[in-house]
């Protein structure tokens, strides 16, 4: 099973760290979310952590030992981080 997930590009440790971060974000959020919004936020945080953590580590020149902490922070930011990157780099400015 682990190999199958790895073949899909899923790192269990990064995904779990991102899930924990996204759960904390939901818990501390002042905005009341329904169950659908909570689920989408947790999925976004988990997938963002899984796929963006290696990029963040490389761009910021961090050591691999920081990967789970970075994944937690990326998971905490989840959808907001994806929105920020999209707005900064993929929308027309001006």
BALOBA-1460 file (C-alpha; in Angstrom, 3 decimals):
// residues 94
<rec num="1" residu="x" x="0.000" y="0.000" z="0.000"/>
<rec num="2" residu="x" x="2.813" y="2.409" z="0.892"/>
<rec num="3" residu="x" x="4.423" y="1.871" z="-2.515"/>
<rec num="4" residu="x" x="1.091" y="2.497" z="-4.257"/>
<rec num="5" residu="x" x="0.702" y="5.827" z="-2.428"/>
<rec num="6" residu="x" x="4.286" y="6.745" z="-3.276"/>
<rec num="7" residu="x" x="3.594" y="5.932" z="-6.940"/>
<rec num="8" residu="x" x="0.734" y="8.443" z="-6.755"/>
<rec num="9" residu="x" x="3.135" y="11.037" z="-5.346"/>
<rec num="10" residu="x" x="1.744" y="10.880" z="-1.814"/>
<rec num="11" residu="x" x="4.137" y="11.098" z="1.113"/>
<rec num="12" residu="x" x="2.262" y="9.775" z="4.150"/>
<rec num="13" residu="x" x="4.306" y="11.810" z="6.645"/>
<rec num="14" residu="x" x="3.875" y="15.090" z="4.786"/>
<rec num="15" residu="x" x="0.190" y="14.425" z="4.189"/>
<rec num="16" residu="x" x="-0.425" y="13.645" z="7.867"/>
<rec num="17" residu="x" x="1.483" y="16.769" z="8.959"/>
<rec num="18" residu="x" x="-0.586" y="18.841" z="6.542"/>
<rec num="19" residu="x" x="-3.801" y="17.263" z="7.781"/>
<rec num="20" residu="x" x="-2.884" y="18.125" z="11.377"/>
<rec num="21" residu="x" x="-2.117" y="21.717" z="10.359"/>
<rec num="22" residu="x" x="-5.384" y="22.065" z="8.477"/>
<rec num="23" residu="x" x="-7.337" y="20.644" z="11.419"/>
<rec num="24" residu="x" x="-5.749" y="23.236" z="13.717"/>
<rec num="25" residu="x" x="-6.604" y="25.989" z="11.237"/>
<rec num="26" residu="x" x="-10.250" y="24.885" z="11.216"/>
<rec num="27" residu="x" x="-10.341" y="24.648" z="15.008"/>
<rec num="28" residu="x" x="-8.968" y="28.174" z="15.527"/>
<rec num="29" residu="x" x="-10.890" y="29.787" z="12.667"/>
<rec num="30" residu="x" x="-13.272" y="32.558" z="13.651"/>
<rec num="31" residu="x" x="-15.367" y="31.812" z="10.576"/>
<rec num="32" residu="x" x="-18.016" y="29.179" z="11.117"/>
<rec num="33" residu="x" x="-17.617" y="26.500" z="8.455"/>
<rec num="34" residu="x" x="-20.099" y="23.855" z="7.533"/>
<rec num="35" residu="x" x="-18.938" y="20.256" z="7.205"/>
<rec num="36" residu="x" x="-18.348" y="20.601" z="3.444"/>
<rec num="37" residu="x" x="-16.104" y="23.652" z="3.902"/>
<rec num="38" residu="x" x="-14.203" y="21.866" z="6.657"/>
<rec num="39" residu="x" x="-13.663" y="18.813" z="4.465"/>
<rec num="40" residu="x" x="-12.463" y="20.930" z="1.524"/>
<rec num="41" residu="x" x="-10.090" y="22.849" z="3.816"/>
<rec num="42" residu="x" x="-8.647" y="19.628" z="5.234"/>
<rec num="43" residu="x" x="-8.188" y="18.124" z="1.775"/>
<rec num="44" residu="x" x="-6.594" y="21.344" z="0.501"/>
<rec num="45" residu="x" x="-4.251" y="21.492" z="3.490"/>
<rec num="46" residu="x" x="-3.280" y="17.845" z="3.142"/>
<rec num="47" residu="x" x="-2.641" y="18.009" z="-0.596"/>
<rec num="48" residu="x" x="-0.905" y="21.384" z="-0.364"/>
<rec num="49" residu="x" x="1.444" y="20.050" z="2.283"/>
<rec num="50" residu="x" x="2.135" y="16.918" z="0.289"/>
<rec num="51" residu="x" x="2.903" y="18.618" z="-2.993"/>
<rec num="52" residu="x" x="4.153" y="22.086" z="-1.955"/>
<rec num="53" residu="x" x="6.450" y="21.160" z="0.943"/>
<rec num="54" residu="x" x="9.273" y="19.852" z="-1.283"/>
<rec num="55" residu="x" x="9.022" y="23.037" z="-3.359"/>
<rec num="56" residu="x" x="9.093" y="25.296" z="-0.290"/>
<rec num="57" residu="x" x="12.099" y="23.415" z="1.117"/>
<rec num="58" residu="x" x="13.989" y="23.798" z="-2.154"/>
<rec num="59" residu="x" x="13.080" y="27.446" z="-2.772"/>
<rec num="60" residu="x" x="13.874" y="28.470" z="0.814"/>
<rec num="61" residu="x" x="17.032" y="26.341" z="0.882"/>
<rec num="62" residu="x" x="15.948" y="24.458" z="4.011"/>
<rec num="63" residu="x" x="17.254" y="21.149" z="5.280"/>
<rec num="64" residu="x" x="15.192" y="18.006" z="4.745"/>
<rec num="65" residu="x" x="14.903" y="17.686" z="8.515"/>
<rec num="66" residu="x" x="12.488" y="20.650" z="8.400"/>
<rec num="67" residu="x" x="10.041" y="18.914" z="6.071"/>
<rec num="68" residu="x" x="7.412" y="17.891" z="8.631"/>
<rec num="69" residu="x" x="7.365" y="21.314" z="10.260"/>
<rec num="70" residu="x" x="7.068" y="22.973" z="6.865"/>
<rec num="71" residu="x" x="4.295" y="20.520" z="5.920"/>
<rec num="72" residu="x" x="2.405" y="21.423" z="9.110"/>
<rec num="73" residu="x" x="2.673" y="25.143" z="8.334"/>
<rec num="74" residu="x" x="1.673" y="24.627" z="4.692"/>
<rec num="75" residu="x" x="-1.262" y="22.484" z="5.851"/>
<rec num="76" residu="x" x="-2.250" y="25.207" z="8.284"/>
<rec num="77" residu="x" x="-2.229" y="27.723" z="5.435"/>
<rec num="78" residu="x" x="-3.760" y="25.239" z="3.006"/>
<rec num="79" residu="x" x="-6.066" y="26.899" z="0.560"/>
<rec num="80" residu="x" x="-4.830" y="30.395" z="1.443"/>
<rec num="81" residu="x" x="-1.309" y="29.514" z="0.297"/>
<rec num="82" residu="x" x="-2.592" y="28.084" z="-2.984"/>
<rec num="83" residu="x" x="-4.729" y="31.209" z="-3.533"/>
<rec num="84" residu="x" x="-1.746" y="33.471" z="-2.786"/>
<rec num="85" residu="x" x="0.595" y="31.670" z="-5.196"/>
<rec num="86" residu="x" x="-2.077" y="31.632" z="-7.896"/>
<rec num="87" residu="x" x="-2.849" y="35.335" z="-7.524"/>
<rec num="88" residu="x" x="0.820" y="36.354" z="-7.454"/>
<rec num="89" residu="x" x="2.057" y="34.229" z="-10.316"/>
<rec num="90" residu="x" x="-0.816" y="33.188" z="-12.554"/>
<rec num="91" residu="x" x="-3.136" y="36.154" z="-12.813"/>
<rec num="92" residu="x" x="-2.529" y="39.162" z="-14.996"/>
<rec num="93" residu="x" x="-1.245" y="42.134" z="-13.078"/>
<rec num="94" residu="x" x="-2.096" y="45.546" z="-14.232"/>
